[in-house]
């Protein structure tokens, strides 16, 4: 059977959208008519038309993790792939996911393997995902592999959420403080200008500087914002050049604090990806090629690719990664220990957990200090503005006395 996406009007006159399965376009139209629906649009659901492009619908890491967990649970319960996809389509409340699952089921029914069906939706299922599923099909352990894949995606989504939540408070503090400062400069300070000018006295340097800044913000603030926006757009366009992007990533890695964040984040992704691929039975060389894709930093990705070439020539993984001098020594030592004891997968899991924990600790420490520091800085700026306003008032009071 084939999945068809339809748009119709029911007997109450309300528009209705959904997915229906039938042997042919005509049978789908007849089935919808039997349900009391007047069809206005009906099309076969494929990778090309399910979301307006060949890539398929975009799912967040959390959505993909939930879909994978549900799929793995159904397979573990004894359902075959086609039956599991039927259940997923029925219970999904997201129309985008429902169309995706229906398209996958249609491809499975046409004789394609699960990995082949996933490969027709590269925008939804990345290469790493498809490689792991293919390894599970080859080993006959699809259920176990999907469970591991769900664990990996959930851990990755949880780590990303923790890092994002940790930065919310400092960002809110900065935004609110900037709004207060801009409000003082554009509304409060101009109200005081007339008072200062009518006094015809020499203003303190701090007040004169504040008046100059206030005039600049009021007269050129929008221009400055446009210039900053254009500069940001230019930087974004420049980063499309691989050479510029590589230099920028190398510069980020060299930073004292943020460089450690970048290294720990990429190392955790690399180790966890290698662990699940090796544990799923993927050959080490293929695992390294797939794992290189999850490393966002180009210098580190180059180091992984170079290490893969050395592994192909017979060098051990720990030595190949160690020669780049870019990865933490703890990762190299744990991999070396795993190679010696024959527990590479376990050591990679341990390395991934250690790097993820280090990243969480560094982010927690940084954001814990950043909040109070930003409060002190912004409070100091507001204090300077208040002093600049009050100093002339104090001097005027002295003249009156």
NORKAWO-V711690 format. One line per field, one symbol per residue. ss: DSSP state (A for helix, B for strand, O for the rest). burial: b if it has 9 or more other C-alpha atoms within 8 Angstrom, else e. A space follows every 10 residues. Layout:
ss->???
burial->???
This chain:
ss->OBBBBBBBBO OOOOBBBBBB BBOOAAAAAA AAAAOOOBBB BBBBOOOOOO OOOOOOOOOO AAAAAAAAAA AAAAAAOOOO AAAAAAAAAA AOOOAAAAAA AAAAAAAAAO OOOAAAAAAO OOOOOOAAAA AAAAAAAAAO OAAAAAAAAA AAAAAAAAAA AAAAAAOAAA AAAAAAAAAA AAAAAAAAAA AAAAAAAAAO OOOOAAAAAA AAAAAAAAAA AAAAAAAAAA AAAAAAAAOO OAAAAAAAAA AAAAOOOAAA AAAAAAAAAA AAAAAAAAAO OOOAAAAAAA AAAAOOOAAA AAAAAAAAAA AAOOOOAAAA AAOOOOOOAA AAAAAAAAAA AOOAAAAAAA AAAAAAAAAA AAAAAAAAAA AAAAAAAAAA AAAAAAAAAA AAAAAAAAAA O
burial->bbbbbbbbbb eeeeeeeebb bbeebebbbe ebbeeebbbe ebebbebbbb bebbbbbeee bbebbbebbb bbbbbbeebe ebebbbebbe ebeeeebbbb bbbbbbbbbe ebebbebbbb bbbbbeebbb bbbbbbbeee bbbbbbbbbb bbbbebbebe ebbeebbebb eebbeebbee bbbbbbebbb ebbeebeeee eeebeebbeb bebbbbbbeb beeeeeeeee eeeeeeebbe eeebbbebbb ebbebeebbb bbbbbbbbbb bbbbbbbbeb bbeebebbbb bbbbbebbbb bebbbbbbeb beeebebbbb bbebeebeee bbbbbbbbbe eebbbbbbbb bbbbbbebbb ebbbeebeeb beebbeebee bbeebeebbe bbeeebeeee e
